[in-house]
Amino acid sequence: MEGEIEDGMRIYLDHNATTPIRPEVAEAMSAVLRDDYGNPSSVYAEGAAARARVESARAQVASLLGAEPSEIRFTGGATEANNTLLFGRLAPGDHVVTTAVEHPSVSEPLCLLEGRGVRVSRVAPDADGCIGLDAVADAITDQTKLVSIIWANNETGSLQPIEEISELCRVRGVPLHSDATQAVGKTATDLTLVPVDFLSSSAHKLGGPKGVGALVARDNAALPAFLHGGGQERGLRGGTENVAGIVGYGLACELALTDLAAREESCGKLRDRLWVGIQNCVDDVRWNGDRARVLANTLNVEFAGVAGEVLVQTLDIEGVAVSAGAACHSGSIEPSKVLTAMGRTPEEARGSLRFSVGWGVDEAQIDRVIALLAELVPRVRSVEAP
């Protein structure tokens, strides 16, 4: 029957962890690996061809982000970009304002820097995971050297008021960094409209390959080298460039720019279909977030009386991939720091799952997941009940 899920086909609803690579991207990368093997730093024809590929991709990334190509530095991913920025901009005695709902690639470096004498102010979110503009303003002092605030949260999809925060920072003369890893390719991140000074992203969150990302530094802001030995990426990252990965990232950005609005609308409909189905079929559930201030593809649901990791495993057996939190910490049974910062109890946080849709997901898959949850949640609850 049309719309049925084929036997053996898995349903992937963890696009915030990583996305399936777009077929066009895989083909472009394969061509580079096969034909454009030159070193981009070499001056002969093969090197020049590889360099041209890198610079073309740089322009594609810049176009999606509303930046100049010269402002794009390629990295090994957003984690490296975040570390590069934080360790490069902050020194003992400096003050930085951040939030209690950052990705570990921001929060953990800041903990290390705090131990070295950097003062860190962490703004708490509201119950929906969003940061108040007044709270950010109150945290900024005359000694603040940087504000670092995530654009869209990886666990809940909660969108921060980056446009307003960027204007606040501009007026105060404080540089703003945003980890936009989850936002890029899923919602508008146009730096011609939002004057963020530094932005981090990863290719594998928008249909590109793993192991490549970018750090945007507006107006070619100077940053000390993070990797020494070669001077690549305007002196920031020594080492031969990952040409195939960079090409894949560039094409993924071009595709995202072409179909961003349509994909955002499509993901929103699938996400809402899932939520309505869960509400209709499962008792005692709560959306962790504000529907009006969240990524269109992301739904974080608390299932009262359920251990999230058990439900993740049960769904996996049935062919469905979802997450109980950030993919980086998926092996941990500790409650989500994001959800507890939002005021959830440890038990409520442990009972929450993240569903994130994307390219390749359809209504039939969503309906299958709803039917499975209607069956599995009561079963898991009955087993766990005292």
WOQUI-V519755 format. One record per residue. N is the residue number from 1. NEAR is the number of other C-alpha atoms within 10 Angstrom. Layout:
n->N near->NEAR
n->N near->NEAR
This chain:
n->1 near->5
n->2 near->5
n->3 near->10
n->4 near->11
n->5 near->14
n->6 near->8
n->7 near->7
n->8 near->8
n->9 near->10
n->10 near->15
n->11 near->23
n->12 near->21
n->13 near->25
n->14 near->23
n->15 near->25
n->16 near->29
n->17 near->20
n->18 near->20
n->19 near->23
n->20 near->17
n->21 near->19
n->22 near->19
n->23 near->11
n->24 near->15
n->25 near->23
n->26 near->19
n->27 near->12
n->28 near->15
n->29 near->23
n->30 near->15
n->31 near->13
n->32 near->18
n->33 near->14
n->34 near->9
n->35 near->12
n->36 near->20
n->37 near->15
n->38 near->19
n->39 near->19
n->40 near->24
n->41 near->17
n->42 near->13
n->43 near->12
n->44 near->11
n->45 near->12
n->46 near->17
n->47 near->17
n->48 near->17
n->49 near->18
n->50 near->24
n->51 near->21
n->52 near->14
n->53 near->19
n->54 near->22
n->55 near->19
n->56 near->17
n->57 near->25
n->58 near->25
n->59 near->20
n->60 near->21
n->61 near->29
n->62 near->23
n->63 near->18
n->64 near->23
n->65 near->22
n->66 near->15
n->67 near->19
n->68 near->19
n->69 near->19
n->70 near->17
n->71 near->20
n->72 near->26
n->73 near->21
n->74 near->30
n->75 near->26
n->76 near->21
n->77 near->21
n->78 near->26
n->79 near->23
n->80 near->23
n->81 near->27
n->82 near->28
n->83 near->18
n->84 near->22
n->85 near->22
n->86 near->20
n->87 near->16
n->88 near->15
n->89 near->16
n->90 near->19
n->91 near->16
n->92 near->12
n->93 near->14
n->94 near->17
n->95 near->22
n->96 near->25
n->97 near->21
n->98 near->25
n->99 near->22
n->100 near->20
n->101 near->30
n->102 near->23
n->103 near->23
n->104 near->16
n->105 near->17
n->106 near->25
n->107 near->18
n->108 near->13
n->109 near->17
n->110 near->21
n->111 near->14
n->112 near->12
n->113 near->19
n->114 near->19
n->115 near->11
n->116 near->12
n->117 near->14
n->118 near->18
n->119 near->20
n->120 near->20
n->121 near->17
n->122 near->18
n->123 near->20
n->124 near->20
n->125 near->20
n->126 near->13
n->127 near->16
n->128 near->19
n->129 near->29
n->130 near->23
n->131 near->24
n->132 near->15
n->133 near->15
n->134 near->10
n->135 near->13
n->136 near->21
n->137 near->14
n->138 near->9
n->139 near->17
n->140 near->21
n->141 near->13
n->142 near->9
n->143 near->12
n->144 near->20
n->145 near->19
n->146 near->23
n->147 near->24
n->148 near->23
n->149 near->30
n->150 near->27
n->151 near->25
n->152 near->30
n->153 near->27
n->154 near->26
n->155 near->29
n->156 near->29
n->157 near->28
n->158 near->28
n->159 near->24
n->160 near->21
n->161 near->17
n->162 near->21
n->163 near->15
n->164 near->13
n->165 near->23
n->166 near->23
n->167 near->15
n->168 near->18
n->169 near->20
n->170 near->15
n->171 near->9
n->172 near->14
n->173 near->13
n->174 near->20
n->175 near->18
n->176 near->24
n->177 near->25
n->178 near->24
n->179 near->27
n->180 near->21
n->181 near->28
n->182 near->26
n->183 near->22
n->184 near->26
n->185 near->27
n->186 near->23
n->187 near->20
n->188 near->17
n->189 near->20
n->190 near->16
n->191 near->21
n->192 near->11
n->193 near->11
n->194 near->16
n->195 near->19
n->196 near->24
n->197 near->22
n->198 near->25
n->199 near->29
n->200 near->31
n->201 near->29
n->202 near->30
n->203 near->31
n->204 near->27
n->205 near->26
n->206 near->28
n->207 near->28
n->208 near->30
n->209 near->27
n->210 near->18
n->211 near->18
n->212 near->26
n->213 near->30
n->214 near->28
n->215 near->26
n->216 near->30
n->217 near->22
n->218 near->18
n->219 near->12
n->220 near->16
n->221 near->10
n->222 near->13
n->223 near->15
n->224 near->14
n->225 near->17
n->226 near->18
n->227 near->14
n->228 near->13
n->229 near->13
n->230 near->14
n->231 near->15
n->232 near->19
n->233 near->17
n->234 near->17
n->235 near->17
n->236 near->22
n->237 near->22
n->238 near->16
n->239 near->14
n->240 near->14
n->241 near->21
n->242 near->17
n->243 near->25
n->244 near->25
n->245 near->28
n->246 near->29
n->247 near->28
n->248 near->30
n->249 near->32
n->250 near->28
n->251 near->26
n->252 near->29
n->253 near->28
n->254 near->20
n->255 near->19
n->256 near->20
n->257 near->20
n->258 near->12
n->259 near->12
n->260 near->19
n->261 near->15
n->262 near->11
n->263 near->19
n->264 near->18
n->265 near->13
n->266 near->18
n->267 near->23
n->268 near->20
n->269 near->15
n->270 near->22
n->271 near->23
n->272 near->16
n->273 near->15
n->274 near->22
n->275 near->21
n->276 near->11
n->277 near->18
n->278 near->22
n->279 near->15
n->280 near->11
n->281 near->15
n->282 near->17
n->283 near->13
n->284 near->10
n->285 near->16
n->286 near->16
n->287 near->17
n->288 near->25
n->289 near->24
n->290 near->17
n->291 near->15
n->292 near->9
n->293 near->16
n->294 near->23
n->295 near->26
n->296 near->25
n->297 near->26
n->298 near->29
n->299 near->27
n->300 near->23
n->301 near->23
n->302 near->23
n->303 near->24
n->304 near->19
n->305 near->20
n->306 near->23
n->307 near->23
n->308 near->27
n->309 near->21
n->310 near->16
n->311 near->24
n->312 near->19
n->313 near->16
n->314 near->18
n->315 near->19
n->316 near->16
n->317 near->11
n->318 near->15
n->319 near->16
n->320 near->20
n->321 near->20
n->322 near->25
n->323 near->26
n->324 near->30
n->325 near->31
n->326 near->22
n->327 near->16
n->328 near->11
n->329 near->13
n->330 near->13
n->331 near->11
n->332 near->13
n->333 near->13
n->334 near->12
n->335 near->20
n->336 near->24
n->337 near->19
n->338 near->23
n->339 near->27
n->340 near->19
n->341 near->19
n->342 near->21
n->343 near->17
n->344 near->18
n->345 near->14
n->346 near->14
n->347 near->16
n->348 near->22
n->349 near->28
n->350 near->26
n->351 near->23
n->352 near->30
n->353 near->25
n->354 near->27
n->355 near->25
n->356 near->30
n->357 near->27
n->358 near->27
n->359 near->16
n->360 near->12
n->361 near->17
n->362 near->15
n->363 near->15
n->364 near->14
n->365 near->22
n->366 near->20
n->367 near->19
n->368 near->15
n->369 near->22
n->370 near->22
n->371 near->15
n->372 near->16
n->373 near->19
n->374 near->17
n->375 near->13
n->376 near->17
n->377 near->22
n->378 near->15
n->379 near->13
n->380 near->17
n->381 near->16
n->382 near->12
n->383 near->9
n->384 near->12
n->385 near->8
n->386 near->5
